[in-house]
Amino acid sequence: MIGLLEPAIPHLKALHIAMLVLWCGGLFALPLMLSLHDDAIGQADYSRVRRATHYGYTLVVTPAAVAAIASGTALIFLREVFVAWMFAKLVFVALLVAFHAWVGHTLVSVAETEGTHRPPAALLPLFLLLVPVLGILTLVLAKPDLGRIPLPAWLETPRELQLPFDVPSR
C-alpha cells in the first residue's frame, strides 16, 4: 500500500511545508493584530481589527494547522521516520499547538469581555513562538542523532504485558 503512495510524497511534502508557512506566519501575525485591540482606536477600526483577527484565526490559521498536522502525520508513516529527532520535533509541534490554542483563547477573551480583557503586548508572545519554530527548523534541517541521550530503562525495555482489552486477530 505504501509503495502505491510513494509518488505522492513530494506533493505531500510541498503541501506540508506550505501549510506550515501559512500556520506559523499566521501565528506570528495574530499577536501583532491582537495588540491592536484597543478601544481608543474608535469603534469602526476596533470592529475591523476584531473581524480580521477572528476570520484570520478561524478561516486561515486553524485550517492550515490541521492540514499541516495531517500531512505531517501521513509523511511520518509514508517515509517511516520513527527516529528520535522526529519524536523531539513532535514535542515542539505540541508547543506550537499549545500556542495556537492560547491565541484562540485570547481572541475569545477579547471578544467576550470587551474592555476588561487586555491582550498582552506582542513582543513576549512572539519570542515564545520562536522557541517551537526554531526548534522544529533545527531538528528538521539538522536531523541530529539523538540516540545517545540516556533514557530510563523502563522506557527502553518492553514490558511484555497484555493490553487491558482483547485485540482482534486477523
Backbone as CSV, one residue per row, in Angstrom:
resi,resn,N_x,N_y,N_z,CA_x,CA_y,CA_z,C_x,C_y,C_z
1,MET,0.819,-1.189,0.000,0.000,0.000,0.000,0.863,1.253,0.000
2,ILE,1.898,1.292,0.846,2.764,2.461,0.905,3.486,2.657,-0.419
3,GLY,3.848,1.566,-1.083,4.516,1.667,-2.376,3.664,2.374,-3.412
4,LEU,2.356,2.211,-3.325,1.461,2.883,-4.259,1.407,4.390,-4.029
5,LEU,1.628,4.804,-2.797,1.549,6.225,-2.463,2.893,6.939,-2.574
6,GLU,3.938,6.197,-2.877,5.281,6.785,-2.954,5.383,7.978,-3.914
7,PRO,4.762,7.949,-5.096,4.843,9.112,-5.986,4.183,10.373,-5.417
8,ALA,3.308,10.219,-4.448,2.615,11.371,-3.863,3.438,12.066,-2.780
9,ILE,4.534,11.457,-2.344,5.309,12.004,-1.227,5.815,13.426,-1.506
10,PRO,6.396,13.735,-2.675,6.843,15.123,-2.896,5.690,16.134,-2.842
11,HIS,4.533,15.741,-3.335,3.374,16.641,-3.292,2.880,16.829,-1.853
12,LEU,2.928,15.751,-1.085,2.535,15.832,0.311,3.513,16.695,1.106
13,LYS,4.806,16.573,0.792,5.803,17.432,1.451,5.581,18.893,1.107
14,ALA,5.292,19.178,-0.157,5.034,20.558,-0.572,3.812,21.116,0.148
15,LEU,2.760,20.315,0.248,1.563,20.739,0.978,1.898,20.989,2.442
16,HIS,2.668,20.086,3.044,3.053,20.208,4.450,3.837,21.503,4.684
17,ILE,4.799,21.779,3.842,5.615,22.990,4.004,4.778,24.247,3.791
18,ALA,3.930,24.242,2.765,3.083,25.408,2.501,2.136,25.678,3.678
19,MET,1.552,24.628,4.220,0.635,24.816,5.346,1.371,25.252,6.604
20,LEU,2.598,24.755,6.792,3.400,25.209,7.942,3.742,26.686,7.831
21,VAL,4.093,27.126,6.631,4.406,28.545,6.422,3.172,29.394,6.730
22,LEU,2.020,28.975,6.243,0.780,29.704,6.488,0.418,29.688,7.972
23,TRP,0.544,28.521,8.609,0.218,28.397,10.027,1.143,29.258,10.885
24,CYS,2.438,29.096,10.703,3.395,29.849,11.525,3.332,31.345,11.219
25,GLY,3.167,31.688,9.946,3.029,33.102,9.594,1.815,33.715,10.262
26,GLY,0.713,32.972,10.272,-0.485,33.459,10.948,-0.288,33.578,12.444
27,LEU,0.438,32.620,13.032,0.690,32.693,14.471,1.604,33.861,14.824
28,PHE,2.461,34.273,13.909,3.269,35.462,14.147,2.432,36.731,13.961
29,ALA,1.495,36.723,13.017,0.693,37.915,12.732,-0.388,38.155,13.781
30,LEU,-0.995,37.093,14.287,-2.129,37.262,15.190,-1.788,37.996,16.489
31,PRO,-0.663,37.724,17.172,-0.360,38.533,18.359,-0.159,40.017,18.021
32,LEU,0.388,40.293,16.845,0.525,41.688,16.426,-0.849,42.315,16.220
33,MET,-1.757,41.549,15.605,-3.116,42.053,15.400,-3.861,42.176,16.729
34,LEU,-3.633,41.240,17.645,-4.281,41.307,18.956,-3.851,42.549,19.720
35,SER,-2.609,42.960,19.537,-2.137,44.153,20.246,-2.839,45.421,19.756
36,LEU,-3.507,45.342,18.600,-4.266,46.481,18.075,-5.669,46.572,18.662
37,HIS,-6.085,45.573,19.444,-7.409,45.609,20.072,-7.391,46.645,21.189
38,ASP,-7.735,47.846,20.855,-7.737,48.933,21.824,-8.984,49.780,21.581
39,ASP,-9.723,50.034,22.630,-10.949,50.824,22.493,-10.666,52.244,22.016
40,ALA,-9.464,52.721,22.249,-9.134,54.106,21.901,-9.046,54.334,20.396
41,ILE,-9.004,53.278,19.588,-8.856,53.479,18.145,-10.173,53.786,17.451
42,GLY,-11.256,53.737,18.163,-12.554,54.024,17.568,-13.300,52.741,17.273
43,GLN,-14.627,52.818,17.329,-15.450,51.624,17.187,-15.319,50.975,15.814
44,ALA,-15.289,51.774,14.747,-15.209,51.206,13.394,-13.893,50.463,13.190
45,ASP,-12.781,51.085,13.618,-11.479,50.433,13.477,-11.370,49.209,14.380
46,TYR,-11.935,49.319,15.599,-11.910,48.185,16.523,-12.670,47.001,15.916
47,SER,-13.833,47.257,15.334,-14.629,46.191,14.718,-13.890,45.566,13.544
48,ARG,-13.221,46.379,12.748,-12.472,45.865,11.598,-11.323,44.965,12.054
49,VAL,-10.583,45.396,13.075,-9.479,44.587,13.604,-10.022,43.311,14.231
50,ARG,-11.123,43.419,14.932,-11.734,42.247,15.582,-12.161,41.209,14.543
51,ARG,-12.815,41.653,13.475,-13.231,40.723,12.424,-12.023,40.109,11.729
52,ALA,-11.007,40.905,11.458,-9.812,40.394,10.772,-9.114,39.324,11.602
53,THR,-8.987,39.540,12.902,-8.335,38.526,13.741,-9.200,37.277,13.849
54,HIS,-10.501,37.466,14.002,-11.400,36.311,14.119,-11.378,35.471,12.847
55,TYR,-11.579,36.112,11.704,-11.609,35.363,10.446,-10.231,34.824,10.075
56,GLY,-9.190,35.557,10.375,-7.842,35.050,10.116,-7.559,33.786,10.903
57,TYR,-7.997,33.780,12.166,-7.763,32.600,13.014,-8.618,31.425,12.574
58,THR,-9.914,31.674,12.333,-10.829,30.557,12.064,-10.807,30.071,10.622
59,LEU,-10.547,30.961,9.676,-10.634,30.569,8.269,-9.286,30.345,7.589
60,VAL,-8.195,30.822,8.202,-6.878,30.665,7.573,-5.937,29.853,8.458
61,VAL,-5.685,30.340,9.662,-4.644,29.752,10.515,-5.039,28.356,11.018
62,THR,-6.257,28.196,11.499,-6.664,26.888,12.017,-6.742,25.822,10.923
63,PRO,-7.352,26.098,9.758,-7.317,25.075,8.698,-5.898,24.754,8.234
64,ALA,-5.020,25.759,8.201,-3.624,25.498,7.831,-2.960,24.595,8.867
65,ALA,-3.265,24.801,10.144,-2.702,23.953,11.201,-3.178,22.515,11.054
66,VAL,-4.450,22.344,10.796,-4.999,20.993,10.632,-4.364,20.304,9.423
67,ALA,-4.255,21.028,8.313,-3.654,20.443,7.105,-2.172,20.139,7.312
68,ALA,-1.454,21.008,8.032,-0.029,20.765,8.297,0.152,19.527,9.168
69,ILE,-0.666,19.386,10.189,-0.546,18.236,11.080,-0.960,16.952,10.359
70,ALA,-2.024,17.010,9.582,-2.482,15.814,8.860,-1.454,15.372,7.822
71,SER,-0.928,16.311,7.046,0.064,15.936,6.031,1.363,15.478,6.687
72,GLY,1.742,16.108,7.799,2.939,15.672,8.518,2.795,14.277,9.083
73,THR,1.628,13.967,9.612,1.375,12.625,10.130,1.442,11.591,9.014
74,ALA,0.850,11.917,7.881,0.912,11.000,6.734,2.359,10.789,6.293
75,LEU,3.149,11.864,6.279,4.552,11.736,5.879,5.350,10.866,6.840
76,ILE,5.054,10.960,8.126,5.759,10.127,9.102,5.569,8.655,8.766
77,PHE,4.348,8.285,8.453,4.069,6.877,8.170,4.517,6.468,6.774
78,LEU,4.383,7.353,5.802,4.813,7.008,4.444,6.324,6.886,4.343
79,ARG,7.035,7.763,5.026,8.503,7.742,4.990,9.099,6.867,6.084
80,GLU,8.247,6.380,6.992,8.672,5.542,8.116,9.797,6.198,8.916
81,VAL,9.540,7.425,9.320,10.518,8.215,10.065,10.234,8.067,11.556
82,PHE,10.603,6.934,12.108,10.403,6.669,13.521,11.763,6.739,14.227
83,VAL,12.318,7.944,14.274,13.635,8.162,14.870,13.506,9.212,15.967
84,ALA,14.555,9.313,16.776,14.495,10.171,17.964,14.270,11.642,17.619
85,TRP,14.925,12.152,16.565,14.746,13.573,16.263,13.311,13.884,15.872
86,MET,12.614,12.922,15.260,11.212,13.144,14.883,10.335,13.245,16.125
87,PHE,10.612,12.416,17.121,9.815,12.475,18.338,10.101,13.774,19.103
88,ALA,11.354,14.244,19.044,11.680,15.540,19.639,10.953,16.664,18.886
89,LYS,10.886,16.532,17.575,10.168,17.526,16.766,8.695,17.561,17.155
90,LEU,8.112,16.408,17.411,6.706,16.356,17.786,6.443,17.065,19.117
91,VAL,7.441,17.093,19.996,7.304,17.863,21.241,7.177,19.353,20.905
92,PHE,7.998,19.828,19.971,7.913,21.236,19.568,6.614,21.521,18.812
93,VAL,6.127,20.556,18.053,4.834,20.725,17.376,3.733,20.852,18.434
94,ALA,3.822,20.080,19.503,2.843,20.190,20.590,2.887,21.587,21.212
95,LEU,4.083,22.165,21.347,4.196,23.546,21.847,3.551,24.534,20.883
96,LEU,3.707,24.281,19.596,3.081,25.126,18.574,1.556,25.035,18.675
97,VAL,1.046,23.842,18.888,-0.399,23.651,19.055,-0.876,24.367,20.319
98,ALA,-0.101,24.291,21.400,-0.469,24.979,22.639,-0.496,26.496,22.428
99,PHE,0.467,27.025,21.688,0.476,28.452,21.393,-0.745,28.815,20.557
100,HIS,-1.078,27.974,19.587,-2.258,28.174,18.744,-3.520,28.243,19.616
101,ALA,-3.636,27.334,20.561,-4.792,27.319,21.459,-4.822,28.570,22.329
102,TRP,-3.666,29.017,22.794,-3.611,30.231,23.610,-4.080,31.436,22.805
103,VAL,-3.663,31.540,21.547,-4.100,32.650,20.698,-5.623,32.601,20.540
104,GLY,-6.172,31.420,20.308,-7.621,31.286,20.191,-8.335,31.683,21.470
105,HIS,-7.785,31.274,22.605,-8.368,31.649,23.892,-8.325,33.164,24.081
106,THR,-7.223,33.782,23.713,-7.088,35.230,23.849,-8.072,35.954,22.933
107,LEU,-8.240,35.442,21.717,-9.222,36.042,20.804,-10.627,35.993,21.397
108,VAL,-10.994,34.870,21.952,-12.327,34.737,22.545,-12.458,35.640,23.766
109,SER,-11.420,35.696,24.595,-11.466,36.540,25.793,-11.627,38.008,25.436
110,VAL,-10.924,38.451,24.419,-11.036,39.849,23.995,-12.444,40.121,23.457
111,ALA,-13.007,39.182,22.710,-14.327,39.381,22.122,-15.445,39.297,23.155
112,GLU,-15.319,38.372,24.092,-16.401,38.128,25.041,-16.402,39.103,26.206
113,THR,-15.241,39.608,26.569,-15.142,40.501,27.729,-14.606,41.850,27.270
114,GLU,-15.398,42.523,26.446,-14.962,43.788,25.854,-14.591,44.795,26.944
115,GLY,-13.392,45.325,26.823,-12.926,46.352,27.743,-12.304,45.824,29.020
116,THR,-12.538,44.549,29.387,-11.978,44.036,30.639,-10.769,43.140,30.419
117,HIS,-10.647,42.570,29.238,-9.501,41.688,28.968,-8.567,42.387,27.992
118,ARG,-7.343,42.545,28.412,-6.330,43.165,27.575,-5.381,42.093,27.061
119,PRO,-5.202,41.987,25.757,-4.203,41.038,25.247,-2.804,41.520,25.621
120,PRO,-1.880,40.598,25.796,-0.520,41.010,26.151,0.143,41.751,24.996
121,ALA,1.182,42.493,25.337,1.967,43.155,24.295,2.515,42.077,23.365
122,ALA,2.709,42.422,22.116,3.047,41.419,21.099,4.449,40.840,21.254
123,LEU,5.343,41.539,21.907,6.741,41.116,21.945,6.941,39.777,22.663
124,LEU,6.363,39.604,23.837,6.557,38.357,24.588,5.994,37.136,23.849
125,PRO,4.745,37.183,23.345,4.262,36.014,22.601,5.116,35.687,21.374
126,LEU,5.619,36.705,20.697,6.434,36.444,19.513,7.740,35.753,19.882
127,PHE,8.345,36.155,20.989,9.568,35.474,21.424,9.272,34.047,21.876
128,LEU,8.122,33.846,22.543,7.740,32.487,22.947,7.474,31.609,21.737
129,LEU,6.903,32.181,20.688,6.627,31.418,19.471,7.916,31.017,18.758
130,LEU,8.966,31.806,18.924,10.245,31.471,18.290,10.820,30.152,18.802
131,VAL,10.528,29.790,20.046,11.085,28.560,20.624,10.658,27.323,19.830
132,PRO,9.348,27.074,19.668,8.996,25.868,18.898,9.352,25.975,17.415
133,VAL,9.220,27.160,16.834,9.513,27.299,15.404,10.989,27.024,15.131
134,LEU,11.871,27.625,15.914,13.302,27.384,15.720,13.689,25.960,16.100
135,GLY,13.032,25.398,17.110,13.289,24.004,17.482,12.927,23.051,16.359
136,ILE,11.767,23.266,15.737,11.342,22.425,14.620,12.302,22.567,13.451
137,LEU,12.641,23.806,13.105,13.556,24.020,11.977,14.917,23.381,12.229
138,THR,15.429,23.520,13.434,16.731,22.939,13.760,16.694,21.418,13.631
139,LEU,15.676,20.799,14.182,15.599,19.336,14.142,15.376,18.810,12.727
140,VAL,14.546,19.489,11.956,14.256,19.020,10.600,15.466,19.195,9.686
141,LEU,16.145,20.320,9.812,17.269,20.580,8.912,18.541,19.840,9.320
142,ALA,18.767,19.686,10.629,19.998,19.034,11.086,19.834,17.521,11.217
143,LYS,18.620,17.070,11.526,18.355,15.649,11.765,19.442,15.029,12.653
144,PRO,19.608,15.591,13.859,20.693,15.112,14.727,20.436,13.694,15.232
145,ASP,21.528,13.007,15.533,21.431,11.669,16.107,21.212,11.834,17.605
146,LEU,20.000,11.636,18.046,19.668,11.801,19.460,19.664,10.464,20.196
147,GLY,20.210,9.439,19.560,20.243,8.114,20.168,21.143,8.041,21.381
148,ARG,22.029,9.003,21.532,22.958,8.985,22.669,22.350,9.574,23.939
149,ILE,21.149,10.111,23.837,20.504,10.681,25.016,20.076,9.530,25.921
150,PRO,20.547,9.536,27.163,20.203,8.422,28.053,18.726,8.474,28.447
151,LEU,18.080,7.346,28.305,16.688,7.213,28.697,16.597,6.214,29.838
152,PRO,15.593,6.343,30.688,15.435,5.360,31.764,15.168,3.970,31.190
153,ALA,15.598,2.967,31.912,15.475,1.584,31.442,14.020,1.188,31.190
154,TRP,13.103,1.705,32.001,11.698,1.335,31.833,11.136,1.835,30.502
155,LEU,11.779,2.850,29.907,11.334,3.350,28.616,11.912,2.551,27.456
156,GLU,13.010,1.880,27.690,13.704,1.182,26.610,13.436,-0.318,26.560
157,THR,12.851,-0.877,27.599,12.623,-2.317,27.600,11.135,-2.610,27.504
158,PRO,10.776,-3.598,26.689,9.365,-3.966,26.587,8.856,-4.555,27.901
159,ARG,7.657,-4.252,28.244,7.073,-4.738,29.489,6.453,-6.122,29.314
160,GLU,6.138,-6.508,28.087,5.537,-7.795,27.761,4.283,-8.073,28.594
161,LEU,3.473,-7.027,28.744,2.208,-7.164,29.455,1.071,-7.201,28.437
162,GLN,-0.038,-7.774,28.835,-1.207,-7.819,27.977,-1.931,-6.473,28.017
163,LEU,-2.548,-6.136,26.904,-3.372,-4.937,26.873,-4.615,-5.178,27.721
164,PRO,-5.198,-4.132,28.284,-6.368,-4.323,29.162,-7.655,-4.652,28.385
165,PHE,-7.533,-4.937,27.105,-8.703,-5.298,26.288,-8.254,-6.322,25.253
166,ASP,-9.209,-7.012,24.690,-8.898,-8.018,23.676,-8.612,-7.351,22.333
167,VAL,-7.559,-7.823,21.681,-7.209,-7.320,20.368,-7.673,-8.343,19.348
168,PRO,-8.497,-7.911,18.392,-8.968,-8.896,17.403,-7.799,-9.389,16.549
169,SER,-7.825,-10.676,16.242,-6.784,-11.229,15.381,-7.261,-11.181,13.934
170,ARG,-6.319,-11.223,13.009,-6.664,-11.135,11.582,-7.152,-12.421,11.055
